[in-house]
Amino acid sequence: MTPGTTVTFEWVSDGHNIVVDSQPSGGGWEGHEPLEDEGFSYEFTFETTGVYEYYCTPHQSLGMVGTVEVVEQLPTPTATAAGPPEVPDSAKSLGIASFIAMVATLGLAFFFTKYGGDYEPPEE
C-alpha cells in the first residue's frame, strides 16, 4: 500500500487484539492491545514507508501474525501474452490417440451392426 492508506481491522470472532511487534522509525502505530470481541473495528492510517509487523496476543502461537508493507509506489504489473495456456505435446498425443481409438471403435460397431452376423431366416 502507499502512504496515506487507511486500514480497517474488523473483529469477526471474540478475544483478539493488535500488538505492534515492529515498525519503521516514525511510524507511530500503537495498535490496539485491549482484547475485543466480534463486531469491534479499529482503523489506522499508515503514513510512513516501511514494514509494520503485528500479532494477536492470545493467538500468536497459532500463527495469527501479520505484516503491512507501505511503499512509495506500487509496482505495476507487467504485461503478459494473453491466450490459452500451453498444452504439452504428450497431452496432445494422448488426445489424438484417444480420438482415433473412439472413432475406430464406433466404426467397427457400425460395420458389424450393418454387415456382420447371419441375418438369413432360420431353416425350418
C-alpha atoms as an extended CHARMM CRD file, in Angstrom:
* protein
*
       124  EXT
         1         1  MET       CA              0.0000000000        0.0000000000        0.0000000000  PROA      1               0.0000000000
         2         2  THR       CA              1.0590000000        3.5960000000       -0.3900000000  PROA      2               0.0000000000
         3         3  PRO       CA              1.4130000000        6.2400000000        2.3520000000  PROA      3               0.0000000000
         4         4  GLY       CA             -1.9230000000        7.6640000000        3.4500000000  PROA      4               0.0000000000
         5         5  THR       CA             -3.8150000000        4.3880000000        3.1270000000  PROA      5               0.0000000000
         6         6  THR       CA             -6.2490000000        3.6920000000        5.9590000000  PROA      6               0.0000000000
         7         7  VAL       CA             -6.6360000000        0.0580000000        7.0060000000  PROA      7               0.0000000000
         8         8  THR       CA             -9.6900000000       -1.1030000000        8.9370000000  PROA      8               0.0000000000
         9         9  PHE       CA             -9.2400000000       -4.1440000000       11.1630000000  PROA      9               0.0000000000
        10        10  GLU       CA            -12.5870000000       -5.8300000000       11.8700000000  PROA      10              0.0000000000
        11        11  TRP       CA            -13.0980000000       -8.4680000000       14.5530000000  PROA      11              0.0000000000
        12        12  VAL       CA            -15.1550000000      -11.3960000000       13.2410000000  PROA      12              0.0000000000
        13        13  SER       CA            -14.7390000000      -13.5110000000       16.3730000000  PROA      13              0.0000000000
        14        14  ASP       CA            -14.1330000000      -12.9030000000       20.0860000000  PROA      14              0.0000000000
        15        15  GLY       CA            -10.9210000000      -12.3080000000       22.0270000000  PROA      15              0.0000000000
        16        16  HSD       CA             -8.4930000000      -10.5560000000       19.6800000000  PROA      16              0.0000000000
        17        17  ASN       CA             -6.1290000000       -7.5960000000       19.7890000000  PROA      17              0.0000000000
        18        18  ILE       CA             -3.3880000000       -5.9430000000       17.7090000000  PROA      18              0.0000000000
        19        19  VAL       CA              0.0800000000       -5.7700000000       19.2330000000  PROA      19              0.0000000000
        20        20  VAL       CA              2.6890000000       -3.9390000000       17.1510000000  PROA      20              0.0000000000
        21        21  ASP       CA              5.8440000000       -6.0560000000       17.0350000000  PROA      21              0.0000000000
        22        22  SER       CA              7.9870000000       -3.7560000000       14.8730000000  PROA      22              0.0000000000
        23        23  GLN       CA              7.5630000000       -0.7010000000       12.6870000000  PROA      23              0.0000000000
        24        24  PRO       CA              9.6990000000        1.8480000000       10.8760000000  PROA      24              0.0000000000
        25        25  SER       CA             11.0940000000        4.8070000000       12.7450000000  PROA      25              0.0000000000
        26        26  GLY       CA              8.3900000000        7.4710000000       12.9810000000  PROA      26              0.0000000000
        27        27  GLY       CA              5.6010000000        5.0000000000       12.2010000000  PROA      27              0.0000000000
        28        28  GLY       CA              3.5840000000        5.9570000000       15.2660000000  PROA      28              0.0000000000
        29        29  TRP       CA              1.3470000000        2.8800000000       15.2010000000  PROA      29              0.0000000000
        30        30  GLU       CA              0.2920000000        1.8330000000       18.6790000000  PROA      30              0.0000000000
        31        31  GLY       CA             -2.0490000000       -0.9830000000       17.6780000000  PROA      31              0.0000000000
        32        32  HSD       CA             -4.9610000000       -1.8950000000       19.9370000000  PROA      32              0.0000000000
        33        33  GLU       CA             -3.8630000000       -4.0590000000       22.8650000000  PROA      33              0.0000000000
        34        34  PRO       CA             -7.1220000000       -4.4760000000       24.8480000000  PROA      34              0.0000000000
        35        35  LEU       CA             -8.9240000000       -7.6910000000       23.9070000000  PROA      35              0.0000000000
        36        36  GLU       CA            -12.0690000000       -7.0310000000       21.9170000000  PROA      36              0.0000000000
        37        37  ASP       CA            -14.9410000000       -9.1820000000       20.6760000000  PROA      37              0.0000000000
        38        38  GLU       CA            -16.8420000000       -9.7010000000       17.4370000000  PROA      38              0.0000000000
        39        39  GLY       CA            -18.2180000000       -6.5150000000       15.9120000000  PROA      39              0.0000000000
        40        40  PHE       CA            -15.3460000000       -4.2700000000       17.0210000000  PROA      40              0.0000000000
        41        41  SER       CA            -13.2860000000       -2.4250000000       14.4140000000  PROA      41              0.0000000000
        42        42  TYR       CA            -10.0750000000       -0.3920000000       14.5330000000  PROA      42              0.0000000000
        43        43  GLU       CA             -8.6210000000        1.9290000000       11.8880000000  PROA      43              0.0000000000
        44        44  PHE       CA             -5.1190000000        3.2510000000       11.3260000000  PROA      44              0.0000000000
        45        45  THR       CA             -3.7080000000        5.3740000000        8.5190000000  PROA      45              0.0000000000
        46        46  PHE       CA             -0.1890000000        4.3090000000        7.5420000000  PROA      46              0.0000000000
        47        47  GLU       CA              1.8620000000        7.3900000000        6.5740000000  PROA      47              0.0000000000
        48        48  THR       CA              5.4910000000        6.2330000000        6.9900000000  PROA      48              0.0000000000
        49        49  THR       CA              7.0200000000        3.8680000000        4.4460000000  PROA      49              0.0000000000
        50        50  GLY       CA              8.4240000000        0.5990000000        5.7190000000  PROA      50              0.0000000000
        51        51  VAL       CA              7.3620000000       -2.7430000000        7.1420000000  PROA      51              0.0000000000
        52        52  TYR       CA              4.9600000000       -2.9860000000       10.0780000000  PROA      52              0.0000000000
        53        53  GLU       CA              4.6770000000       -6.3360000000       11.8730000000  PROA      53              0.0000000000
        54        54  TYR       CA              1.9240000000       -7.1800000000       14.3440000000  PROA      54              0.0000000000
        55        55  TYR       CA              0.2730000000      -10.1170000000       16.1200000000  PROA      55              0.0000000000
        56        56  CYS       CA             -2.7030000000      -11.1120000000       18.2490000000  PROA      56              0.0000000000
        57        57  THR       CA             -1.5380000000      -11.9250000000       21.8020000000  PROA      57              0.0000000000
        58        58  PRO       CA             -3.9250000000      -14.8370000000       22.5480000000  PROA      58              0.0000000000
        59        59  HSD       CA             -3.4050000000      -16.4190000000       19.1360000000  PROA      59              0.0000000000
        60        60  GLN       CA              0.2140000000      -15.6590000000       18.2430000000  PROA      60              0.0000000000
        61        61  SER       CA              1.2590000000      -19.2740000000       18.8780000000  PROA      61              0.0000000000
        62        62  LEU       CA             -1.4270000000      -20.3440000000       16.3700000000  PROA      62              0.0000000000
        63        63  GLY       CA              0.0790000000      -18.1510000000       13.6650000000  PROA      63              0.0000000000
        64        64  MET       CA             -2.1370000000      -15.0880000000       13.9330000000  PROA      64              0.0000000000
        65        65  VAL       CA              0.5370000000      -12.6370000000       12.8500000000  PROA      65              0.0000000000
        66        66  GLY       CA              0.5830000000      -10.0910000000       10.0840000000  PROA      66              0.0000000000
        67        67  THR       CA              2.7090000000       -7.6960000000        8.0940000000  PROA      67              0.0000000000
        68        68  VAL       CA              1.8180000000       -4.4210000000        6.4130000000  PROA      68              0.0000000000
        69        69  GLU       CA              4.2580000000       -3.0010000000        3.8770000000  PROA      69              0.0000000000
        70        70  VAL       CA              3.9970000000        0.6640000000        2.9230000000  PROA      70              0.0000000000
        71        71  VAL       CA              5.8900000000        1.7170000000       -0.2260000000  PROA      71              0.0000000000
        72        72  GLU       CA              6.1050000000        4.9680000000       -2.1640000000  PROA      72              0.0000000000
        73        73  GLN       CA              4.7720000000        3.4510000000       -5.3800000000  PROA      73              0.0000000000
        74        74  LEU       CA              3.0390000000        0.1710000000       -6.0420000000  PROA      74              0.0000000000
        75        75  PRO       CA              4.6860000000       -1.9760000000       -8.7030000000  PROA      75              0.0000000000
        76        76  THR       CA              2.8110000000       -2.0360000000      -11.9800000000  PROA      76              0.0000000000
        77        77  PRO       CA              2.0480000000       -5.4830000000      -13.3060000000  PROA      77              0.0000000000
        78        78  THR       CA              3.9920000000       -6.4270000000      -16.3940000000  PROA      78              0.0000000000
        79        79  ALA       CA              2.0170000000       -7.2770000000      -19.4850000000  PROA      79              0.0000000000
        80        80  THR       CA              1.8660000000      -10.9500000000      -20.2720000000  PROA      80              0.0000000000
        81        81  ALA       CA              0.9050000000      -12.5570000000      -23.5160000000  PROA      81              0.0000000000
        82        82  ALA       CA             -2.7810000000      -13.3130000000      -23.4970000000  PROA      82              0.0000000000
        83        83  GLY       CA             -4.1120000000      -16.5430000000      -24.8330000000  PROA      83              0.0000000000
        84        84  PRO       CA             -4.8490000000      -20.0800000000      -23.8340000000  PROA      84              0.0000000000
        85        85  PRO       CA             -2.4110000000      -21.9990000000      -21.6690000000  PROA      85              0.0000000000
        86        86  GLU       CA              0.2780000000      -24.0460000000      -23.3930000000  PROA      86              0.0000000000
        87        87  VAL       CA             -0.6840000000      -27.7100000000      -23.7750000000  PROA      87              0.0000000000
        88        88  PRO       CA              2.2230000000      -30.1890000000      -23.5200000000  PROA      88              0.0000000000
        89        89  ASP       CA              2.9690000000      -32.3530000000      -26.5660000000  PROA      89              0.0000000000
        90        90  SER       CA              2.3550000000      -35.5560000000      -24.5880000000  PROA      90              0.0000000000
        91        91  ALA       CA             -1.1910000000      -34.3970000000      -23.7670000000  PROA      91              0.0000000000
        92        92  LYS       CA             -1.8270000000      -33.5940000000      -27.4270000000  PROA      92              0.0000000000
        93        93  SER       CA             -0.5920000000      -37.0560000000      -28.4810000000  PROA      93              0.0000000000
        94        94  LEU       CA             -2.7750000000      -38.7340000000      -25.8700000000  PROA      94              0.0000000000
        95        95  GLY       CA             -5.8070000000      -36.7540000000      -27.0420000000  PROA      95              0.0000000000
        96        96  ILE       CA             -5.2370000000      -37.7030000000      -30.6820000000  PROA      96              0.0000000000
        97        97  ALA       CA             -4.7230000000      -41.3830000000      -29.8000000000  PROA      97              0.0000000000
        98        98  SER       CA             -7.9150000000      -41.3950000000      -27.7100000000  PROA      98              0.0000000000
        99        99  PHE       CA             -9.8650000000      -39.7910000000      -30.5750000000  PROA      99              0.0000000000
       100       100  ILE       CA             -8.5880000000      -42.4000000000      -33.0660000000  PROA      100             0.0000000000
       101       101  ALA       CA             -9.4560000000      -45.2570000000      -30.6790000000  PROA      101             0.0000000000
       102       102  MET       CA            -13.0090000000      -43.9460000000      -30.2130000000  PROA      102             0.0000000000
       103       103  VAL       CA            -13.5730000000      -43.4290000000      -33.9400000000  PROA      103             0.0000000000
       104       104  ALA       CA            -12.2180000000      -46.9250000000      -34.7010000000  PROA      104             0.0000000000
       105       105  THR       CA            -14.4920000000      -48.4840000000      -32.0690000000  PROA      105             0.0000000000
       106       106  LEU       CA            -17.5540000000      -46.6570000000      -33.4110000000  PROA      106             0.0000000000
       107       107  GLY       CA            -16.6030000000      -47.5830000000      -36.9880000000  PROA      107             0.0000000000
       108       108  LEU       CA            -16.2660000000      -51.2740000000      -36.1340000000  PROA      108             0.0000000000
       109       109  ALA       CA            -19.5550000000      -51.2150000000      -34.2060000000  PROA      109             0.0000000000
       110       110  PHE       CA            -21.2990000000      -49.6680000000      -37.2250000000  PROA      110             0.0000000000
       111       111  PHE       CA            -19.6980000000      -52.1660000000      -39.6340000000  PROA      111             0.0000000000
       112       112  PHE       CA            -20.6240000000      -55.2480000000      -37.5830000000  PROA      112             0.0000000000
       113       113  THR       CA            -24.1400000000      -53.9390000000      -36.9500000000  PROA      113             0.0000000000
       114       114  LYS       CA            -24.7740000000      -53.2520000000      -40.6350000000  PROA      114             0.0000000000
       115       115  TYR       CA            -22.8680000000      -56.0850000000      -42.3680000000  PROA      115             0.0000000000
       116       116  GLY       CA            -21.8770000000      -58.6470000000      -39.7860000000  PROA      116             0.0000000000
       117       117  GLY       CA            -23.7180000000      -61.6660000000      -38.4730000000  PROA      117             0.0000000000
       118       118  ASP       CA            -26.1330000000      -64.1030000000      -40.0550000000  PROA      118             0.0000000000
       119       119  TYR       CA            -29.3890000000      -62.3570000000      -40.8890000000  PROA      119             0.0000000000
       120       120  GLU       CA            -30.9990000000      -65.0710000000      -43.0100000000  PROA      120             0.0000000000
       121       121  PRO       CA            -34.1320000000      -66.5500000000      -41.5120000000  PROA      121             0.0000000000
       122       122  PRO       CA            -33.5110000000      -69.8910000000      -39.8580000000  PROA      122             0.0000000000
       123       123  GLU       CA            -34.4670000000      -73.0100000000      -41.8060000000  PROA      123             0.0000000000
       124       124  GLU       CA            -37.4370000000      -74.9000000000      -40.5120000000  PROA      124             0.0000000000
